[in-house]
Amino acid sequence: MRSARNRKPTASWTALKALAIERGVVPIADPKQVGRIQKRYQLLGKELRAAFGIREAPIAWHSGDRCYRAAFVISDERPERARRSFAGPRRAA
């Protein structure tokens, strides 16, 4: 999930990492953000279905809870300090 143009992580990768950090449930507090975030998770779901041959929606919107929820188990096991940033591991210079 890197851009072919500049090799930076895509919005889908950022969304997947956010899903992992939040242990599969990403709450959306600001109603103004739902539309923008919805497109991001729809694209991520499409990419996951294509990559893994998933038939059902791997990420669903739950309007009652105002959150996106993964239909699979995902978590970020890195220490809390490492989870604050979406940046990957630092490379030695």
PDB file of N, CA, C and O in Angstrom:
ATOM      1  N   MET A   1       0.823  -1.178   0.000  1.00  0.00           N
ATOM      2  CA  MET A   1       0.000   0.000   0.000  1.00  0.00           C
ATOM      3  C   MET A   1       0.873   1.249   0.000  1.00  0.00           C
ATOM      4  O   MET A   1       0.818   2.086   0.902  1.00  0.00           O
ATOM      5  N   ARG A   2       1.674   1.334  -1.048  1.00  0.00           N
ATOM      6  CA  ARG A   2       2.520   2.514  -1.254  1.00  0.00           C
ATOM      7  C   ARG A   2       2.168   3.149  -2.586  1.00  0.00           C
ATOM      8  O   ARG A   2       1.780   2.474  -3.539  1.00  0.00           O
ATOM      9  N   SER A   3       2.312   4.448  -2.625  1.00  0.00           N
ATOM     10  CA  SER A   3       2.080   5.171  -3.858  1.00  0.00           C
ATOM     11  C   SER A   3       3.147   4.771  -4.882  1.00  0.00           C
ATOM     12  O   SER A   3       4.335   4.740  -4.564  1.00  0.00           O
ATOM     13  N   ALA A   4       2.729   4.471  -6.084  1.00  0.00           N
ATOM     14  CA  ALA A   4       3.674   4.123  -7.141  1.00  0.00           C
ATOM     15  C   ALA A   4       4.509   5.341  -7.533  1.00  0.00           C
ATOM     16  O   ALA A   4       5.641   5.206  -7.999  1.00  0.00           O
ATOM     17  N   ARG A   5       3.945   6.513  -7.340  1.00  0.00           N
ATOM     18  CA  ARG A   5       4.614   7.746  -7.745  1.00  0.00           C
ATOM     19  C   ARG A   5       5.758   8.130  -6.807  1.00  0.00           C
ATOM     20  O   ARG A   5       6.865   8.428  -7.257  1.00  0.00           O
ATOM     21  N   ASN A   6       5.479   8.121  -5.488  1.00  0.00           N
ATOM     22  CA  ASN A   6       6.508   8.599  -4.561  1.00  0.00           C
ATOM     23  C   ASN A   6       6.858   7.595  -3.450  1.00  0.00           C
ATOM     24  O   ASN A   6       7.649   7.908  -2.561  1.00  0.00           O
ATOM     25  N   ARG A   7       6.278   6.404  -3.501  1.00  0.00           N
ATOM     26  CA  ARG A   7       6.549   5.311  -2.558  1.00  0.00           C
ATOM     27  C   ARG A   7       6.121   5.621  -1.118  1.00  0.00           C
ATOM     28  O   ARG A   7       6.506   4.898  -0.199  1.00  0.00           O
ATOM     29  N   LYS A   8       5.339   6.673  -0.910  1.00  0.00           N
ATOM     30  CA  LYS A   8       4.828   6.977   0.422  1.00  0.00           C
ATOM     31  C   LYS A   8       3.599   6.112   0.699  1.00  0.00           C
ATOM     32  O   LYS A   8       2.927   5.683  -0.239  1.00  0.00           O
ATOM     33  N   PRO A   9       3.296   5.850   1.970  1.00  0.00           N
ATOM     34  CA  PRO A   9       2.108   5.065   2.304  1.00  0.00           C
ATOM     35  C   PRO A   9       0.834   5.734   1.779  1.00  0.00           C
ATOM     36  O   PRO A   9       0.716   6.959   1.802  1.00  0.00           O
ATOM     37  N   THR A  10      -0.101   4.934   1.313  1.00  0.00           N
ATOM     38  CA  THR A  10      -1.366   5.458   0.793  1.00  0.00           C
ATOM     39  C   THR A  10      -2.333   5.763   1.934  1.00  0.00           C
ATOM     40  O   THR A  10      -2.086   5.408   3.086  1.00  0.00           O
ATOM     41  N   ALA A  11      -3.429   6.424   1.594  1.00  0.00           N
ATOM     42  CA  ALA A  11      -4.474   6.708   2.583  1.00  0.00           C
ATOM     43  C   ALA A  11      -5.051   5.401   3.115  1.00  0.00           C
ATOM     44  O   ALA A  11      -5.448   5.330   4.278  1.00  0.00           O
ATOM     45  N   SER A  12      -5.101   4.370   2.281  1.00  0.00           N
ATOM     46  CA  SER A  12      -5.602   3.069   2.733  1.00  0.00           C
ATOM     47  C   SER A  12      -4.694   2.478   3.805  1.00  0.00           C
ATOM     48  O   SER A  12      -5.181   1.893   4.772  1.00  0.00           O
ATOM     49  N   TRP A  13      -3.388   2.623   3.646  1.00  0.00           N
ATOM     50  CA  TRP A  13      -2.450   2.123   4.653  1.00  0.00           C
ATOM     51  C   TRP A  13      -2.642   2.874   5.963  1.00  0.00           C
ATOM     52  O   TRP A  13      -2.645   2.266   7.034  1.00  0.00           O
ATOM     53  N   THR A  14      -2.801   4.179   5.886  1.00  0.00           N
ATOM     54  CA  THR A  14      -3.026   4.987   7.079  1.00  0.00           C
ATOM     55  C   THR A  14      -4.310   4.549   7.776  1.00  0.00           C
ATOM     56  O   THR A  14      -4.348   4.457   9.003  1.00  0.00           O
ATOM     57  N   ALA A  15      -5.357   4.281   7.004  1.00  0.00           N
ATOM     58  CA  ALA A  15      -6.630   3.825   7.575  1.00  0.00           C
ATOM     59  C   ALA A  15      -6.474   2.455   8.224  1.00  0.00           C
ATOM     60  O   ALA A  15      -7.032   2.213   9.295  1.00  0.00           O
ATOM     61  N   LEU A  16      -5.730   1.562   7.596  1.00  0.00           N
ATOM     62  CA  LEU A  16      -5.510   0.226   8.156  1.00  0.00           C
ATOM     63  C   LEU A  16      -4.720   0.319   9.466  1.00  0.00           C
ATOM     64  O   LEU A  16      -5.024  -0.391  10.425  1.00  0.00           O
ATOM     65  N   LYS A  17      -3.717   1.185   9.510  1.00  0.00           N
ATOM     66  CA  LYS A  17      -2.948   1.364  10.741  1.00  0.00           C
ATOM     67  C   LYS A  17      -3.824   1.952  11.844  1.00  0.00           C
ATOM     68  O   LYS A  17      -3.726   1.535  12.998  1.00  0.00           O
ATOM     69  N   ALA A  18      -4.681   2.917  11.500  1.00  0.00           N
ATOM     70  CA  ALA A  18      -5.590   3.490  12.496  1.00  0.00           C
ATOM     71  C   ALA A  18      -6.514   2.406  13.043  1.00  0.00           C
ATOM     72  O   ALA A  18      -6.795   2.363  14.241  1.00  0.00           O
ATOM     73  N   LEU A  19      -6.980   1.538  12.162  1.00  0.00           N
ATOM     74  CA  LEU A  19      -7.840   0.431  12.572  1.00  0.00           C
ATOM     75  C   LEU A  19      -7.089  -0.496  13.523  1.00  0.00           C
ATOM     76  O   LEU A  19      -7.663  -0.968  14.504  1.00  0.00           O
ATOM     77  N   ALA A  20      -5.824  -0.760  13.247  1.00  0.00           N
ATOM     78  CA  ALA A  20      -5.018  -1.619  14.116  1.00  0.00           C
ATOM     79  C   ALA A  20      -4.764  -0.956  15.467  1.00  0.00           C
ATOM     80  O   ALA A  20      -4.869  -1.607  16.507  1.00  0.00           O
ATOM     81  N   ILE A  21      -4.434   0.323  15.456  1.00  0.00           N
ATOM     82  CA  ILE A  21      -4.176   1.042  16.698  1.00  0.00           C
ATOM     83  C   ILE A  21      -5.416   1.049  17.587  1.00  0.00           C
ATOM     84  O   ILE A  21      -5.315   0.929  18.808  1.00  0.00           O
ATOM     85  N   GLU A  22      -6.573   1.189  16.973  1.00  0.00           N
ATOM     86  CA  GLU A  22      -7.833   1.243  17.721  1.00  0.00           C
ATOM     87  C   GLU A  22      -8.442  -0.146  17.936  1.00  0.00           C
ATOM     88  O   GLU A  22      -9.589  -0.264  18.368  1.00  0.00           O
ATOM     89  N   ARG A  23      -7.673  -1.193  17.635  1.00  0.00           N
ATOM     90  CA  ARG A  23      -8.083  -2.589  17.833  1.00  0.00           C
ATOM     91  C   ARG A  23      -9.375  -2.944  17.098  1.00  0.00           C
ATOM     92  O   ARG A  23     -10.236  -3.651  17.621  1.00  0.00           O
ATOM     93  N   GLY A  24      -9.484  -2.432  15.871  1.00  0.00           N
ATOM     94  CA  GLY A  24     -10.582  -2.829  14.997  1.00  0.00           C
ATOM     95  C   GLY A  24     -11.819  -1.965  15.034  1.00  0.00           C
ATOM     96  O   GLY A  24     -12.772  -2.229  14.300  1.00  0.00           O
ATOM     97  N   VAL A  25     -11.834  -0.938  15.869  1.00  0.00           N
ATOM     98  CA  VAL A  25     -13.004  -0.060  15.962  1.00  0.00           C
ATOM     99  C   VAL A  25     -12.525   1.390  15.922  1.00  0.00           C
ATOM    100  O   VAL A  25     -11.811   1.840  16.817  1.00  0.00           O
ATOM    101  N   VAL A  26     -12.925   2.120  14.871  1.00  0.00           N
ATOM    102  CA  VAL A  26     -12.515   3.518  14.733  1.00  0.00           C
ATOM    103  C   VAL A  26     -13.742   4.402  14.906  1.00  0.00           C
ATOM    104  O   VAL A  26     -14.570   4.496  14.000  1.00  0.00           O
ATOM    105  N   PRO A  27     -13.871   5.059  16.075  1.00  0.00           N
ATOM    106  CA  PRO A  27     -15.009   5.954  16.296  1.00  0.00           C
ATOM    107  C   PRO A  27     -14.843   7.261  15.528  1.00  0.00           C
ATOM    108  O   PRO A  27     -13.733   7.773  15.382  1.00  0.00           O
ATOM    109  N   ILE A  28     -15.957   7.792  15.042  1.00  0.00           N
ATOM    110  CA  ILE A  28     -15.957   9.060  14.319  1.00  0.00           C
ATOM    111  C   ILE A  28     -16.787  10.045  15.143  1.00  0.00           C
ATOM    112  O   ILE A  28     -18.017   9.987  15.141  1.00  0.00           O
ATOM    113  N   ALA A  29     -16.111  10.941  15.840  1.00  0.00           N
ATOM    114  CA  ALA A  29     -16.791  11.876  16.729  1.00  0.00           C
ATOM    115  C   ALA A  29     -17.398  13.052  15.966  1.00  0.00           C
ATOM    116  O   ALA A  29     -18.480  13.522  16.317  1.00  0.00           O
ATOM    117  N   ASP A  30     -16.719  13.528  14.936  1.00  0.00           N
ATOM    118  CA  ASP A  30     -17.163  14.714  14.199  1.00  0.00           C
ATOM    119  C   ASP A  30     -18.006  14.290  12.993  1.00  0.00           C
ATOM    120  O   ASP A  30     -17.471  13.687  12.063  1.00  0.00           O
ATOM    121  N   PRO A  31     -19.309  14.588  12.986  1.00  0.00           N
ATOM    122  CA  PRO A  31     -20.171  14.197  11.864  1.00  0.00           C
ATOM    123  C   PRO A  31     -19.713  14.760  10.521  1.00  0.00           C
ATOM    124  O   PRO A  31     -20.016  14.186   9.475  1.00  0.00           O
ATOM    125  N   LYS A  32     -18.987  15.877  10.539  1.00  0.00           N
ATOM    126  CA  LYS A  32     -18.504  16.473   9.293  1.00  0.00           C
ATOM    127  C   LYS A  32     -17.430  15.612   8.634  1.00  0.00           C
ATOM    128  O   LYS A  32     -17.197  15.723   7.430  1.00  0.00           O
ATOM    129  N   GLN A  33     -16.781  14.759   9.412  1.00  0.00           N
ATOM    130  CA  GLN A  33     -15.700  13.925   8.900  1.00  0.00           C
ATOM    131  C   GLN A  33     -16.185  12.599   8.302  1.00  0.00           C
ATOM    132  O   GLN A  33     -15.420  11.920   7.616  1.00  0.00           O
ATOM    133  N   VAL A  34     -17.425  12.229   8.549  1.00  0.00           N
ATOM    134  CA  VAL A  34     -17.926  10.915   8.127  1.00  0.00           C
ATOM    135  C   VAL A  34     -17.773  10.693   6.630  1.00  0.00           C
ATOM    136  O   VAL A  34     -17.311   9.628   6.220  1.00  0.00           O
ATOM    137  N   GLY A  35     -18.145  11.660   5.805  1.00  0.00           N
ATOM    138  CA  GLY A  35     -18.080  11.494   4.353  1.00  0.00           C
ATOM    139  C   GLY A  35     -16.670  11.242   3.848  1.00  0.00           C
ATOM    140  O   GLY A  35     -16.451  10.339   3.041  1.00  0.00           O
ATOM    141  N   ARG A  36     -15.719  12.026   4.313  1.00  0.00           N
ATOM    142  CA  ARG A  36     -14.328  11.882   3.890  1.00  0.00           C
ATOM    143  C   ARG A  36     -13.758  10.553   4.362  1.00  0.00           C
ATOM    144  O   ARG A  36     -13.093   9.844   3.607  1.00  0.00           O
ATOM    145  N   ILE A  37     -14.026  10.228   5.610  1.00  0.00           N
ATOM    146  CA  ILE A  37     -13.502   8.986   6.175  1.00  0.00           C
ATOM    147  C   ILE A  37     -14.199   7.785   5.554  1.00  0.00           C
ATOM    148  O   ILE A  37     -13.584   6.733   5.380  1.00  0.00           O
ATOM    149  N   GLN A  38     -15.464   7.931   5.223  1.00  0.00           N
ATOM    150  CA  GLN A  38     -16.216   6.849   4.587  1.00  0.00           C
ATOM    151  C   GLN A  38     -15.545   6.414   3.294  1.00  0.00           C
ATOM    152  O   GLN A  38     -15.397   5.215   3.055  1.00  0.00           O
ATOM    153  N   LYS A  39     -15.144   7.338   2.474  1.00  0.00           N
ATOM    154  CA  LYS A  39     -14.476   7.007   1.209  1.00  0.00           C
ATOM    155  C   LYS A  39     -13.176   6.251   1.460  1.00  0.00           C
ATOM    156  O   LYS A  39     -12.850   5.303   0.746  1.00  0.00           O
ATOM    157  N   ARG A  40     -12.443   6.677   2.473  1.00  0.00           N
ATOM    158  CA  ARG A  40     -11.165   6.033   2.808  1.00  0.00           C
ATOM    159  C   ARG A  40     -11.382   4.568   3.191  1.00  0.00           C
ATOM    160  O   ARG A  40     -10.660   3.692   2.716  1.00  0.00           O
ATOM    161  N   TYR A  41     -12.374   4.298   4.048  1.00  0.00           N
ATOM    162  CA  TYR A  41     -12.618   2.920   4.488  1.00  0.00           C
ATOM    163  C   TYR A  41     -13.280   2.084   3.394  1.00  0.00           C
ATOM    164  O   TYR A  41     -13.076   0.871   3.346  1.00  0.00           O
ATOM    165  N   GLN A  42     -14.060   2.699   2.526  1.00  0.00           N
ATOM    166  CA  GLN A  42     -14.605   1.962   1.378  1.00  0.00           C
ATOM    167  C   GLN A  42     -13.484   1.510   0.454  1.00  0.00           C
ATOM    168  O   GLN A  42     -13.483   0.372  -0.016  1.00  0.00           O
ATOM    169  N   LEU A  43     -12.538   2.392   0.194  1.00  0.00           N
ATOM    170  CA  LEU A  43     -11.400   2.044  -0.658  1.00  0.00           C
ATOM    171  C   LEU A  43     -10.548   0.962   0.004  1.00  0.00           C
ATOM    172  O   LEU A  43     -10.122   0.018  -0.662  1.00  0.00           O
ATOM    173  N   LEU A  44     -10.300   1.090   1.295  1.00  0.00           N
ATOM    174  CA  LEU A  44      -9.535   0.068   2.013  1.00  0.00           C
ATOM    175  C   LEU A  44     -10.249  -1.277   1.927  1.00  0.00           C
ATOM    176  O   LEU A  44      -9.613  -2.301   1.676  1.00  0.00           O
ATOM    177  N   GLY A  45     -11.557  -1.284   2.134  1.00  0.00           N
ATOM    178  CA  GLY A  45     -12.324  -2.530   2.040  1.00  0.00           C
ATOM    179  C   GLY A  45     -12.215  -3.157   0.661  1.00  0.00           C
ATOM    180  O   GLY A  45     -12.074  -4.373   0.531  1.00  0.00           O
ATOM    181  N   LYS A  46     -12.280  -2.321  -0.367  1.00  0.00           N
ATOM    182  CA  LYS A  46     -12.154  -2.802  -1.744  1.00  0.00           C
ATOM    183  C   LYS A  46     -10.772  -3.421  -1.974  1.00  0.00           C
ATOM    184  O   LYS A  46     -10.657  -4.478  -2.595  1.00  0.00           O
ATOM    185  N   GLU A  47      -9.729  -2.760  -1.473  1.00  0.00           N
ATOM    186  CA  GLU A  47      -8.370  -3.276  -1.637  1.00  0.00           C
ATOM    187  C   GLU A  47      -8.168  -4.580  -0.863  1.00  0.00           C
ATOM    188  O   GLU A  47      -7.510  -5.494  -1.359  1.00  0.00           O
ATOM    189  N   LEU A  48      -8.725  -4.674   0.339  1.00  0.00           N
ATOM    190  CA  LEU A  48      -8.609  -5.908   1.120  1.00  0.00           C
ATOM    191  C   LEU A  48      -9.349  -7.065   0.450  1.00  0.00           C
ATOM    192  O   LEU A  48      -8.854  -8.192   0.432  1.00  0.00           O
ATOM    193  N   ARG A  49     -10.539  -6.786  -0.103  1.00  0.00           N
ATOM    194  CA  ARG A  49     -11.285  -7.836  -0.812  1.00  0.00           C
ATOM    195  C   ARG A  49     -10.507  -8.330  -2.020  1.00  0.00           C
ATOM    196  O   ARG A  49     -10.455  -9.532  -2.280  1.00  0.00           O
ATOM    197  N   ALA A  50      -9.905  -7.413  -2.755  1.00  0.00           N
ATOM    198  CA  ALA A  50      -9.138  -7.796  -3.941  1.00  0.00           C
ATOM    199  C   ALA A  50      -7.880  -8.581  -3.563  1.00  0.00           C
ATOM    200  O   ALA A  50      -7.544  -9.570  -4.214  1.00  0.00           O
ATOM    201  N   ALA A  51      -7.193  -8.143  -2.522  1.00  0.00           N
ATOM    202  CA  ALA A  51      -5.930  -8.780  -2.130  1.00  0.00           C
ATOM    203  C   ALA A  51      -6.133 -10.158  -1.517  1.00  0.00           C
ATOM    204  O   ALA A  51      -5.317 -11.056  -1.725  1.00  0.00           O
ATOM    205  N   PHE A  52      -7.221 -10.335  -0.759  1.00  0.00           N
ATOM    206  CA  PHE A  52      -7.407 -11.577  -0.016  1.00  0.00           C
ATOM    207  C   PHE A  52      -8.604 -12.407  -0.471  1.00  0.00           C
ATOM    208  O   PHE A  52      -8.890 -13.453   0.112  1.00  0.00           O
ATOM    209  N   GLY A  53      -9.307 -11.949  -1.510  1.00  0.00           N
ATOM    210  CA  GLY A  53     -10.446 -12.705  -2.013  1.00  0.00           C
ATOM    211  C   GLY A  53     -11.618 -12.755  -1.045  1.00  0.00           C
ATOM    212  O   GLY A  53     -12.350 -13.743  -1.000  1.00  0.00           O
ATOM    213  N   ILE A  54     -11.793 -11.694  -0.272  1.00  0.00           N
ATOM    214  CA  ILE A  54     -12.875 -11.621   0.712  1.00  0.00           C
ATOM    215  C   ILE A  54     -14.169 -11.276  -0.009  1.00  0.00           C
ATOM    216  O   ILE A  54     -14.186 -10.384  -0.857  1.00  0.00           O
ATOM    217  N   ARG A  55     -15.247 -11.968   0.318  1.00  0.00           N
ATOM    218  CA  ARG A  55     -16.534 -11.697  -0.341  1.00  0.00           C
ATOM    219  C   ARG A  55     -17.352 -10.643   0.396  1.00  0.00           C
ATOM    220  O   ARG A  55     -17.948  -9.766  -0.230  1.00  0.00           O
ATOM    221  N   GLU A  56     -17.382 -10.727   1.716  1.00  0.00           N
ATOM    222  CA  GLU A  56     -18.168  -9.780   2.504  1.00  0.00           C
ATOM    223  C   GLU A  56     -17.363  -8.503   2.744  1.00  0.00           C
ATOM    224  O   GLU A  56     -16.148  -8.477   2.550  1.00  0.00           O
ATOM    225  N   ALA A  57     -18.043  -7.470   3.161  1.00  0.00           N
ATOM    226  CA  ALA A  57     -17.366  -6.210   3.484  1.00  0.00           C
ATOM    227  C   ALA A  57     -16.472  -6.422   4.706  1.00  0.00           C
ATOM    228  O   ALA A  57     -16.975  -6.781   5.771  1.00  0.00           O
ATOM    229  N   PRO A  58     -15.160  -6.209   4.582  1.00  0.00           N
ATOM    230  CA  PRO A  58     -14.261  -6.434   5.717  1.00  0.00           C
ATOM    231  C   PRO A  58     -14.328  -5.339   6.781  1.00  0.00           C
ATOM    232  O   PRO A  58     -13.909  -5.545   7.919  1.00  0.00           O
ATOM    233  N   ILE A  59     -14.861  -4.169   6.402  1.00  0.00           N
ATOM    234  CA  ILE A  59     -14.988  -3.055   7.343  1.00  0.00           C
ATOM    235  C   ILE A  59     -16.379  -2.455   7.150  1.00  0.00           C
ATOM    236  O   ILE A  59     -16.767  -2.115   6.032  1.00  0.00           O
ATOM    237  N   ALA A  60     -17.122  -2.328   8.243  1.00  0.00           N
ATOM    238  CA  ALA A  60     -18.499  -1.849   8.135  1.00  0.00           C
ATOM    239  C   ALA A  60     -18.728  -0.626   9.017  1.00  0.00           C
ATOM    240  O   ALA A  60     -18.105  -0.476  10.068  1.00  0.00           O
ATOM    241  N   TRP A  61     -19.630   0.241   8.572  1.00  0.00           N
ATOM    242  CA  TRP A  61     -20.036   1.412   9.334  1.00  0.00           C
ATOM    243  C   TRP A  61     -21.166   1.002  10.267  1.00  0.00           C
ATOM    244  O   TRP A  61     -22.131   0.370   9.837  1.00  0.00           O
ATOM    245  N   HIS A  62     -21.051   1.358  11.539  1.00  0.00           N
ATOM    246  CA  HIS A  62     -22.091   1.089  12.529  1.00  0.00           C
ATOM    247  C   HIS A  62     -22.639   2.439  12.979  1.00  0.00           C
ATOM    248  O   HIS A  62     -22.039   3.124  13.807  1.00  0.00           O
ATOM    249  N   SER A  63     -23.800   2.810  12.411  1.00  0.00           N
ATOM    250  CA  SER A  63     -24.338   4.148  12.651  1.00  0.00           C
ATOM    251  C   SER A  63     -24.731   4.374  14.104  1.00  0.00           C
ATOM    252  O   SER A  63     -24.574   5.485  14.610  1.00  0.00           O
ATOM    253  N   GLY A  64     -25.235   3.358  14.785  1.00  0.00           N
ATOM    254  CA  GLY A  64     -25.620   3.518  16.187  1.00  0.00           C
ATOM    255  C   GLY A  64     -24.434   3.879  17.068  1.00  0.00           C
ATOM    256  O   GLY A  64     -24.558   4.685  17.989  1.00  0.00           O
ATOM    257  N   ASP A  65     -23.295   3.283  16.784  1.00  0.00           N
ATOM    258  CA  ASP A  65     -22.080   3.549  17.560  1.00  0.00           C
ATOM    259  C   ASP A  65     -21.214   4.629  16.925  1.00  0.00           C
ATOM    260  O   ASP A  65     -20.228   5.066  17.520  1.00  0.00           O
ATOM    261  N   ARG A  66     -21.579   5.062  15.714  1.00  0.00           N
ATOM    262  CA  ARG A  66     -20.824   6.057  14.940  1.00  0.00           C
ATOM    263  C   ARG A  66     -19.356   5.653  14.826  1.00  0.00           C
ATOM    264  O   ARG A  66     -18.452   6.402  15.196  1.00  0.00           O
ATOM    265  N   CYS A  67     -19.148   4.432  14.297  1.00  0.00           N
ATOM    266  CA  CYS A  67     -17.781   3.942  14.161  1.00  0.00           C
ATOM    267  C   CYS A  67     -17.683   2.981  12.976  1.00  0.00           C
ATOM    268  O   CYS A  67     -18.679   2.435  12.501  1.00  0.00           O
ATOM    269  N   TYR A  68     -16.443   2.796  12.520  1.00  0.00           N
ATOM    270  CA  TYR A  68     -16.136   1.746  11.553  1.00  0.00           C
ATOM    271  C   TYR A  68     -15.588   0.582  12.353  1.00  0.00           C
ATOM    272  O   TYR A  68     -14.778   0.766  13.261  1.00  0.00           O
ATOM    273  N   ARG A  69     -16.038  -0.626  12.009  1.00  0.00           N
ATOM    274  CA  ARG A  69     -15.625  -1.811  12.744  1.00  0.00           C
ATOM    275  C   ARG A  69     -15.138  -2.871  11.770  1.00  0.00           C
ATOM    276  O   ARG A  69     -15.806  -3.172  10.781  1.00  0.00           O
ATOM    277  N   ALA A  70     -13.971  -3.436  12.056  1.00  0.00           N
ATOM    278  CA  ALA A  70     -13.402  -4.494  11.220  1.00  0.00           C
ATOM    279  C   ALA A  70     -14.134  -5.803  11.493  1.00  0.00           C
ATOM    280  O   ALA A  70     -14.514  -6.095  12.627  1.00  0.00           O
ATOM    281  N   ALA A  71     -14.323  -6.580  10.441  1.00  0.00           N
ATOM    282  CA  ALA A  71     -14.941  -7.900  10.570  1.00  0.00           C
ATOM    283  C   ALA A  71     -13.857  -8.951  10.790  1.00  0.00           C
ATOM    284  O   ALA A  71     -14.109 -10.147  10.644  1.00  0.00           O
ATOM    285  N   PHE A  72     -12.670  -8.511  11.135  1.00  0.00           N
ATOM    286  CA  PHE A  72     -11.537  -9.397  11.376  1.00  0.00           C
ATOM    287  C   PHE A  72     -10.774  -8.856  12.581  1.00  0.00           C
ATOM    288  O   PHE A  72     -10.968  -7.708  12.981  1.00  0.00           O
ATOM    289  N   VAL A  73      -9.923  -9.668  13.147  1.00  0.00           N
ATOM    290  CA  VAL A  73      -9.150  -9.257  14.313  1.00  0.00           C
ATOM    291  C   VAL A  73      -7.896  -8.529  13.848  1.00  0.00           C
ATOM    292  O   VAL A  73      -7.140  -9.031  13.016  1.00  0.00           O
ATOM    293  N   ILE A  74      -7.687  -7.335  14.400  1.00  0.00           N
ATOM    294  CA  ILE A  74      -6.507  -6.553  14.065  1.00  0.00           C
ATOM    295  C   ILE A  74      -6.112  -5.732  15.286  1.00  0.00           C
ATOM    296  O   ILE A  74      -6.968  -5.173  15.972  1.00  0.00           O
ATOM    297  N   SER A  75      -4.822  -5.664  15.550  1.00  0.00           N
ATOM    298  CA  SER A  75      -4.337  -4.817  16.641  1.00  0.00           C
ATOM    299  C   SER A  75      -2.888  -4.454  16.374  1.00  0.00           C
ATOM    300  O   SER A  75      -2.182  -5.144  15.639  1.00  0.00           O
ATOM    301  N   ASP A  76      -2.467  -3.381  16.971  1.00  0.00           N
ATOM    302  CA  ASP A  76      -1.093  -2.905  16.869  1.00  0.00           C
ATOM    303  C   ASP A  76      -0.414  -3.247  18.181  1.00  0.00           C
ATOM    304  O   ASP A  76      -0.736  -2.664  19.216  1.00  0.00           O
ATOM    305  N   GLU A  77       0.514  -4.180  18.152  1.00  0.00           N
ATOM    306  CA  GLU A  77       1.166  -4.657  19.363  1.00  0.00           C
ATOM    307  C   GLU A  77       2.433  -3.882  19.717  1.00  0.00           C
ATOM    308  O   GLU A  77       3.141  -4.232  20.662  1.00  0.00           O
ATOM    309  N   ARG A  78       2.714  -2.826  18.951  1.00  0.00           N
ATOM    310  CA  ARG A  78       3.896  -2.018  19.271  1.00  0.00           C
ATOM    311  C   ARG A  78       3.682  -1.292  20.592  1.00  0.00           C
ATOM    312  O   ARG A  78       2.541  -1.077  21.002  1.00  0.00           O
ATOM    313  N   PRO A  79       4.769  -0.910  21.265  1.00  0.00           N
ATOM    314  CA  PRO A  79       4.627  -0.127  22.496  1.00  0.00           C
ATOM    315  C   PRO A  79       3.865   1.167  22.226  1.00  0.00           C
ATOM    316  O   PRO A  79       3.884   1.681  21.108  1.00  0.00           O
ATOM    317  N   GLU A  80       3.201   1.687  23.240  1.00  0.00           N
ATOM    318  CA  GLU A  80       2.383   2.911  23.098  1.00  0.00           C
ATOM    319  C   GLU A  80       3.154   4.050  22.446  1.00  0.00           C
ATOM    320  O   GLU A  80       2.613   4.752  21.592  1.00  0.00           O
ATOM    321  N   ARG A  81       4.384   4.238  22.830  1.00  0.00           N
ATOM    322  CA  ARG A  81       5.197   5.327  22.273  1.00  0.00           C
ATOM    323  C   ARG A  81       5.315   5.213  20.757  1.00  0.00           C
ATOM    324  O   ARG A  81       5.278   6.226  20.058  1.00  0.00           O
ATOM    325  N   ALA A  82       5.456   4.007  20.245  1.00  0.00           N
ATOM    326  CA  ALA A  82       5.600   3.791  18.809  1.00  0.00           C
ATOM    327  C   ALA A  82       4.279   3.973  18.076  1.00  0.00           C
ATOM    328  O   ALA A  82       4.273   4.281  16.884  1.00  0.00           O
ATOM    329  N   ARG A  83       3.157   3.788  18.772  1.00  0.00           N
ATOM    330  CA  ARG A  83       1.843   3.895  18.137  1.00  0.00           C
ATOM    331  C   ARG A  83       1.389   5.319  17.937  1.00  0.00           C
ATOM    332  O   ARG A  83       0.473   5.552  17.148  1.00  0.00           O
ATOM    333  N   ARG A  84       1.975   6.270  18.601  1.00  0.00           N
ATOM    334  CA  ARG A  84       1.533   7.664  18.488  1.00  0.00           C
ATOM    335  C   ARG A  84       1.693   8.196  17.083  1.00  0.00           C
ATOM    336  O   ARG A  84       0.929   9.062  16.656  1.00  0.00           O
ATOM    337  N   SER A  85       2.650   7.706  16.378  1.00  0.00           N
ATOM    338  CA  SER A  85       2.926   8.175  15.026  1.00  0.00           C
ATOM    339  C   SER A  85       2.599   7.085  14.026  1.00  0.00           C
ATOM    340  O   SER A  85       2.763   5.900  14.315  1.00  0.00           O
ATOM    341  N   PHE A  86       2.141   7.480  12.862  1.00  0.00           N
ATOM    342  CA  PHE A  86       1.899   6.506  11.797  1.00  0.00           C
ATOM    343  C   PHE A  86       3.184   6.201  11.032  1.00  0.00           C
ATOM    344  O   PHE A  86       3.184   5.389  10.107  1.00  0.00           O
ATOM    345  N   ALA A  87       4.261   6.845  11.415  1.00  0.00           N
ATOM    346  CA  ALA A  87       5.539   6.601  10.731  1.00  0.00           C
ATOM    347  C   ALA A  87       6.018   5.196  11.052  1.00  0.00           C
ATOM    348  O   ALA A  87       5.808   4.687  12.153  1.00  0.00           O
ATOM    349  N   GLY A  88       6.645   4.600  10.103  1.00  0.00           N
ATOM    350  CA  GLY A  88       7.183   3.256  10.280  1.00  0.00           C
ATOM    351  C   GLY A  88       8.467   3.291  11.071  1.00  0.00           C
ATOM    352  O   GLY A  88       8.870   4.344  11.566  1.00  0.00           O
ATOM    353  N   PRO A  89       9.116   2.143  11.194  1.00  0.00           N
ATOM    354  CA  PRO A  89      10.369   2.110  11.937  1.00  0.00           C
ATOM    355  C   PRO A  89      11.422   2.984  11.272  1.00  0.00           C
ATOM    356  O   PRO A  89      11.458   3.094  10.047  1.00  0.00           O
ATOM    357  N   ARG A  90      12.260   3.593  12.061  1.00  0.00           N
ATOM    358  CA  ARG A  90      13.304   4.468  11.525  1.00  0.00           C
ATOM    359  C   ARG A  90      14.430   3.626  10.974  1.00  0.00           C
ATOM    360  O   ARG A  90      14.800   2.598  11.542  1.00  0.00           O
ATOM    361  N   ARG A  91      14.963   4.072   9.869  1.00  0.00           N
ATOM    362  CA  ARG A  91      16.089   3.381   9.251  1.00  0.00           C
ATOM    363  C   ARG A  91      17.399   3.958   9.754  1.00  0.00           C
ATOM    364  O   ARG A  91      17.503   5.156  10.018  1.00  0.00           O
ATOM    365  N   ALA A  92      18.380   3.108   9.880  1.00  0.00           N
ATOM    366  CA  ALA A  92      19.706   3.579  10.274  1.00  0.00           C
ATOM    367  C   ALA A  92      20.297   4.399   9.147  1.00  0.00           C
ATOM    368  O   ALA A  92      20.151   4.042   7.978  1.00  0.00           O
ATOM    369  N   ALA A  93      20.955   5.482   9.477  1.00  0.00           N
ATOM    370  CA  ALA A  93      21.523   6.377   8.451  1.00  0.00           C
ATOM    371  C   ALA A  93      22.817   5.839   7.919  1.00  0.00           C
ATOM    372  O   ALA A  93      23.433   6.458   7.052  1.00  0.00           O
TER     373      ALA A  93
END
